[in-house]
Amino acid sequence: METEQTSQALAPKRSRSPIQSPQSESDDLDNPPNKGLNLRSLGRTMQRQSLLIAGVATVVAGAAALNAINMPPAYQGDFQLLVEPVTNAARSVDPLTVTRTDGAVPGRDAFTLDYPTQLQILQSPQQLDTITQEVQKKYPDFSVEELRTGLTVGRLVDPDAPDPTKIIEVTYRGGDPGRVQEVLQITADQYLQYSLNNRKDSYSQGIKFIEDQLPEIQQRVSKVQDELQRLQQQYAVIDPVAQGGQLSGQINDISTEQLASQRELKEQRTLYDSLQRQLQLSPPEALAASVVSQDPNYQATLGAMQELDAQLAIERARFNDASPIVSALLQRKENLEKLRDEQIKGILRQNLPGGSQDKVTPYQNEIRLGLIQQLVATANQLQILEVRNQEISQSRGDAERKLQQFPAVARRYADLTRELEISTQTLNRLQTQRETLRVESAQTQKPWEVISKPSIPRNAEGTPQAVPNRASNLIIAGAGLGLVLGTLLALLREKSRNVFYTVDDVQDAVQMPLIGIIPFSRGAKQSLDFPVGFDTTREEESRLETASFREAFSDLYSNIRLAEPPIRSLMVCSAQEGDGKTTIALYLAQTAAGANQRVLLIDTNMRSPQIHTRLNLQNKEGLSDLLTSNRNPDDLRLVTLSENLFVLPSGPSVAGAARLLGSDRMQFLMEQFQSKYDLVIYDTSHLFGLTDASFLTTHVDEILMVIAAGKTNRTAVERVLNKLIALRAPEVNLVTNYLREHNSPNNVYSSYNPNVSRRGN
C-alpha cells in the first residue's frame, strides 16, 4: 500500500454530527460525476498521464513536421482595384453625376457599395468558372478547386485609418509563378469586365422593369382621371373644398335672412292682430267699409243728410216735432237714411258677398279709414312675408342637402386627387428614371480601376520569390494541437475509469474528514506478525512493514483515540469489494492493542469472511453461533492474538445469518462487547449493493470508509455515503488506502503535521 506525499492526519474530533452529503452523485457507475473545472485536478491528471500526453503530442508534432518538410515552394501575387471614386473631381465625371444629380457633385452616399455582398459575388461559382475557363486556354489542367483554394478577395484595411479603404485586394497563391501571374491577370481583366457588364445588366434590367410597369401606371392614371371627371360632372363641382366653403357661407346668409324675415313676419302679425281688435273687422270687411266711405253717391247722400240735420236743428229751435215743417224734415231725413242704407247694402253686396254686413259701419271717419288702410296693407304684407319665408326655407333645405353630400364628395374627390397625384408622380419618376438608365447604360468606361497591377514579388535578378515557408508555424501548431489532444485523451481515460487516484481527488470530491492515509506496503496482505507491544523498531518487521506504513496506522489510531466523545466501537467498511478494509481493520486492531487497549476484532462479513483466512484461524464457531442461539458471549471462546487483542470470526455460514445483523440479538451482543472492551472493531462487507452492514451503522460510534486509490469507483462511494445519510448513521471518516506500488509517492510523511487536518468537521 502507498500514500500521498503531502498527506496529513486530521485533528481529534470535537463532536459527532450527522454526516453531510457528498458533492454530487451519478446514476451510472461508468460515468463520472459532473463537476466544474478544477485546475489542481487537471494538473494531477496531466502529471499521471504525462506519457500519454507526451506520446500524442510527439506523434502530432512529428506528422506536422513531416508535412512541413514536404511542403512545396509557393508563390503569391496580388493586384488592387479601386471600386469607388475618392475625390470630388472623380465623382464629378462619374456618369452618376450627370444622370442623377443634374451635374452637381454628389455626396459620398451616392457611391456607397455593399462590400460584403460584392466580395461574395466576386468569389461566386459563376465568376470562378469564367476565370477558370480563360486560364485553361493556357493551362488545361487548371481547375476551379485550385482557383478557389489559392484565391483570396478582401477589402484593403489601413491599420492607421479608422475606416476601411475603398480598395479591393485580390491575392492568389500557387506553386507555379507563371500560372500565378496568368491567373492574376485574367482575374483582374474579368473583374473589370464584370464591373462594366454588371452596370449594363443592371441598367438593362432596370429599363425592362420600368417599361413593364409603365402601361399599368398609365392605365391607372387614366382611370383615376375618368373617375374624377365623372364625380365633378355628377355633383357640379370643380373644387369641393372651395365650393363647400361657399355653400356653407351661403347657408349662413340664408339663415340670417330667414331670421330677419321671421322677425318681420312676427311684427306684422302682431300689428295685424292689434288693428283687427281695434276695428273689429276682417280685411274684407275693412276693405268693403273703405269702399262704402269712398262711394260718391253715398257721400252725396251723407252730404244731403248733414244739410237736412242742420236745417232740422234750426227748425226745431223754432217749432216742435209736431209742426208740419219739422215733420216734413223728419220724413225727409227718414227717406235719406233709407236711401243711405240701400246704397250701403248695394256696395256691400258687390264688395262683401256672403259676408256680415252689419259689422261695416255705414260711416267711417278719417281715423277709422286710416286704420282700415293700415289693416289692409298689413294683411297684404303678411301674405308677402309668408311667401318669402317659404322660399327662404326651401332654399335653405336645398343648400343643407347639398352640404350634407359635400363631405362624402370632398373625401372621394380628395382620395381621387391624391391617388392621381401619386400615380402621376410614379409615372413621371419611372419615365425619368428610364431615360436616366438609358443614358447610363450607354457608358463604356469601366467603373472600376486597377491601381496596383497583377504582379509577383521578384528579387534583384527578376526571379520570382517564393513566399516564406510556414513550416515552423506548422510544427508549433502541431505540437500545440498534440498537447490539446493528449490532454483530452487523458481526461477521457480518467473519466472513463471514474476512480480516485490520489488523496487530493478524494478530498475534492467528498466533503468529509480524512483521518488516515495508508501507504503501500509490500506483503501486507500475505502475512501479519503482531508484536506484543506497540513497538515499530523490531528488526523482524523491517521486511514486511516500512516505517511509513506503521506510522500511518499510528496516526490513524491517534485520531480515533483522541476524539471527543471517546470512540468505543467502530465499523470498517468500503464501497466495493477488494478496497483493503480487512487489512486496515487488522492493522488498526493491532495498533490499538499495542497501545494497551483491550481490542475486540469482529468479522461481520457473513457472505465472504476474510479475517480467519488472513489469520490462519479456524471458523468453526463465531458470531453466527451467537446470533442463532442464546449462548452467552462469555461462553464462546475468542481467539486471542496478543495480550490485548481478541478476534471473533464470523462463524459457520448459516442461511439468513446476514439479516440477523439487524436483530435485537445483535444489538444486545454489541452492547455486551462494548462494555467489556476498550475498542470494538467490526469488519463488514462492502456497502454498495448490500444491506448487511447497514444494520450496524446506527449502533457504532464511528464509521471508517476505506477508499482504495486507483480502484474505488467514485459513484459507488457517493451512493454509499448518501445511503448512510438516509440511515442517519453517526459520523463517517475516510481512510485512503494505496493498494498498488506504482502510484505510491515517495517521502510520504516529509511534510506531516499530526495537528493539522485537511478536512475539518
C-alpha positions, 0 to 999 in steps of 0.5 A: 500500500502507498500514500500521498506525499503531502498527506496529513492526519486530521485533528481529534474530533470535537463532536459527532454530527450527522454526516453531510452529503457528498458533492454530487452523485451519478446514476451510472457507475461508468460515468463520472460525476459532473463537476466544474473545472478544477485546475489542481485536478487537471494538473494531477491528471496531466502529471499521471498521464504525462506519457500519454500526453507526451506520446500524442503530442510527439506523434502530432508534432512529428506528422506536422513536421513531416508535412512541413518538410514536404511542403512545396515552394509557393508563390503569391501575387496580388493586384488592387482595384479601386471600386469607388471614386475618392475625390470630388473631381472623380465623382464629378465625371462619374456618369452618376453625376450627370444622370442623377444629380443634374451635374452637381457633385454628389455626396459620398452616399451616392457611391456607397457599395455593399462590400460584403455582398460584392466580395461574395459575388466576386468569389461566386461559382459563376465568376470562378468558372469564367476565370477558370475557363480563360486560364485553361486556354493556357493551362488545361489542367487548371481547375476551379478547386485550385482557383478557389483554394489559392484565391483570396478577395478582401477589402484593403484595411489601413491599420492607421485609418479608422475606416476601411479603404475603398480598395479591393485586394485580390491575392492568389497563391500557387506553386507555379509563378507563371500560372500565378501571374496568368491567373492574376491577370485574367482575374483582374481583366474579368473583374473589370469586365464584370464591373462594366457588364454588371452596370449594363445588366443592371441598367438593362434590367432596370429599363425592362422593369420600368417599361413593364410597369409603365402601361399599368401606371398609365392605365391607372392614371387614366382611370383615376382621371375618368373617375374624377371627371365623372364625380365633378360632372355628377355633383357640379363641382370643380373644387369641393373644398372651395365650393363647400366653403361657399355653400356653407357661407351661403347657408349662413346668409340664408339663415340670417335672412330667414331670421330677419324675415321671421322677425318681420313676419312676427311684427306684422302679425302682431300689428295685424292682430292689434288693428283687427281688435281695434276695428273689429273687422276682417280685411274684407270687411275693412276693405268693403267699409273703405269702399262704402266711405269712398262711394260718391253717391253715398257721400252725396247722400251723407252730404244731403243728410248733414244739410237736412240735420242742420236745417232740422236743428234750426227748425226745431229751435223754432217749432216742435216735432209736431209742426208740419215743417219739422215733420216734413224734415223728419220724413225727409231725413227718414227717406235719406237714411233709407236711401243711405242704407240701400246704397250701403247694402248695394256696395256691400253686396258687390264688395262683401258677398256672403259676408256680415254686413252689419259689422261695416259701419255705414260711416267711417271717419278719417281715423277709422279709414286710416286704420282700415288702410293700415289693416289692409296693407298689413294683411297684404304684407303678411301674405308677402312675408309668408311667401318669402319665408317659404322660399327662404326655407326651401332654399335653405333645405336645398343648400343643407342637402347639398352640404350634407353630400359635400363631405362624402364628395370632398373625401372621394374627390380628395382620395381621387386627387391624391391617388392621381397625384401619386400615380402621376408622380410614379409615372413621371419618376419611372419615365425619368428614371428610364431615360436616366438608365438609358443614358447610363447604360450607354457608358463604356468606361469601366467603373472600376480601376486597377491601381496596383497591377497583377504582379509577383514579388521578384528579387534583384535578378527578376526571379520570382520569390517564393513566399516564406515557408510556414513550416515552423508555424506548422510544427508549433501548431502541431505540437500545440494541437498534440498537447490539446489532444493528449490532454483530452485523451487523458481526461477521457481515460480518467473519466472513463475509469471514474476512480480516485487516484490520489488523496487530493481527488478524494478530498475534492470530491467528498466533503468529509474528514480524512483521518488516515492515509495508508501507504503501500506496503509490500506483503501486507496482505500475505502475512501479519506478525503482531508484536506484543507491544506497540513497538515499530523498531523490531528488526523482524518487521523491517521486511514486511512493514516500512516505517511509513506504513506503521506510522500511518496506522499510528496516526490513524489510531491517534485520531480515533483515540483522541476524539471527543466523545471517546470512540468505543466501537467502530465499523470498517467498511468500503464501497466495493469489494477488494478496497483493503478494509480487512487489512486496515481493520487488522492493522488498526486492531493491532495498533490499538492493542499495542497501545494497551487497549483491550481490542475486540476484532469482529468479522461481520462479513457473513457472505465472504469472511476474510479475517480467519483466512488472513489469520490462519484461524479456524471458523468453526464457531463465531458470531453466527453461533451467537446470533442463532442461539442464546449462548452467552458471549462469555461462553464462546471462546475468542481467539486471542492474538496478543495480550490485548487483542481478541478476534471473533470470526464470523462463524459457520455460514448459516442461511439468513445469518446476514439479516440477523445483523439487524436483530435485537440479538445483535444489538444486545451482543454489541452492547455486551462487547462494548462494555467489556472492551476498550475498542470494538472493531467490526469488519463488514462487507462492502456497502454498495449493493448490500444491506448487511452492514447497514444494520450496524451503522446506527449502533457504532460510534464511528464509521471508517470508509476505506477508499482504495486509490486507483480502484474505488469507483467514485459513484459507488462511494457517493451512493454509499455515503448518501445511503448512510445519510438516509440511515442517519448513521453517526459520523463517517471518516475516510481512510485512503488506502494505496493498494498498488506500488506504482502510484505510491509517492515517495517521502510520504510523511516529509511534510506531516503535521499530526495537528493539522487536518485537511478536512475539518468537521 
